[in-house]
Amino acid sequence: MKVAAYIRVSTDEQANEGFSIEAQKRNIIEWTIKHNYEIYDFYIDDGYSGKNLNRPKIKKLLLDIKDNKFDIVLVYCLDRLTRDIVDLWTLIDNFKHYKIEFLSVTDQTTTSTAGDRLNLNIKGIFAQYERERIGERVAVAMEQRAKEGWYTGRVPLGYNYDSNTKMYSINEDEAKIVKRIFQMHIDGYGSNKICKKLNLEGLRNKRGNEFAENSINYMLTHAWYYSGYFLYHPKNKEPIYLKANNIEPIFTIEEFKKIKKYTNERKKFPKKIGNNNYIFKNKLYCSSCHKRLTTLSTFNKKRNNYILYYKCHRTVQGRCNNKGINQTLMENFFINYLNKYFNNIYEVKIKINLKQIDEIDKEIIKLKENIEKINNRKKKLHYMILDDFISKADYKEILINLENDLKEINIKIKERENKKSELVNLNKLTEFKIITKSIIDIWCSLLPLEKKEFINKFIKYIEVDKENGIKQIEFYQ
Ligand SMILES: [Zn+2]
């Protein structure tokens, strides 16, 4: 079996997008060796985005497909091929037509069965969605770079960044603020106080805004780069601390560990849980009394974390029997419900619909032009009878014909307008379903705030109880 390996990396996104050509190549070669395939050729689009198919090597690959030069198209990751779901389908259909198999190293996808195609579609939607909103968090090259000691996060307060050398060097003025923040913390100030004090003095953060309590808190607990280390999260593994060779430390590691220890001691009593962690807040309603559920939390000492739950107000008063639902259970209810609700909705018609809408618009314009023409004729007709050019009988007949034409055109316009709004609504619905489905697929990797954002945007009302789960969901549409 001969493999055509397609590799793509976009210009300015190399660090973010994270897939260097070398990393993709290496992974592809490893994979082909493991599966005993032979590489026919590499098709490398260096510096092209996946938004469209305007790339020289993908074009060449599509030409070579016709000449039977290989049996398999292999990519490192699906989004290397394309980030557009409609392009994806075009490509897959093309491969299928020439009996070429399509494989992706990381997605473990083949296109041979209907189930696989479905799977592929989800991944494609995911990739597209990611491009638009979430952005890639973990990538091979990032891992590679991290292991080599390259910190790649955003530039923290206290540093200047040189994009050529990729070095984070100390910005003395900002470093003074960093040192003060840590000193105040050691002196017993909480993040809230530190924040207020800095803002009162007119000091500003890296982006020139006022300091926020959260970011101060983050600095005091997570900002390992100040000691020249960084925390790296490999996929599905425990995070590890790595020494950064591109960050000048502001504190020595010993100094920093002391600060950390101090932080940990103060952390014995955990802070109250923030509202953003209640992802279903204001959306849940009791299935018995239809009252909105309130949010509660208890601290679990064993697990050292909070358990969040939602409870009917009247249960506390003994007037309702529905028990509280903890958030994890609620999330399970939610995902199961949506999975059932959105079964088999993968048809992607948006682009086709948009074309149709465009055509309908053109038709409507033409029809309206015709109306104008007829109105002009009516005017002329009017003058003709005034000047006695035509008989009254003729005038009447022509006028009736013109009026009939007008009626007909107006009916046609109405029809087209109806069809158009139908298509527009269909688009909205399809779009909504695609987004929702792709969200469900990545649910467990989302942050609470992202989950909450999604729920706030799309969910109006959920009726639920602990025994029977979700009774009803209303969507915003
Ligand atoms: Zn109730």
Boltz pocket constraint, residues with backbone or C-beta under 6 A from the ligand:
constraints:
  - pocket:
      binder: B
      contacts: [[A, 286], [A, 287], [A, 288], [A, 289], [A, 290], [A, 291], [A, 312], [A, 313], [A, 314], [A, 315], [A, 320], [A, 321], [A, 322]]
      max_distance: 6.0
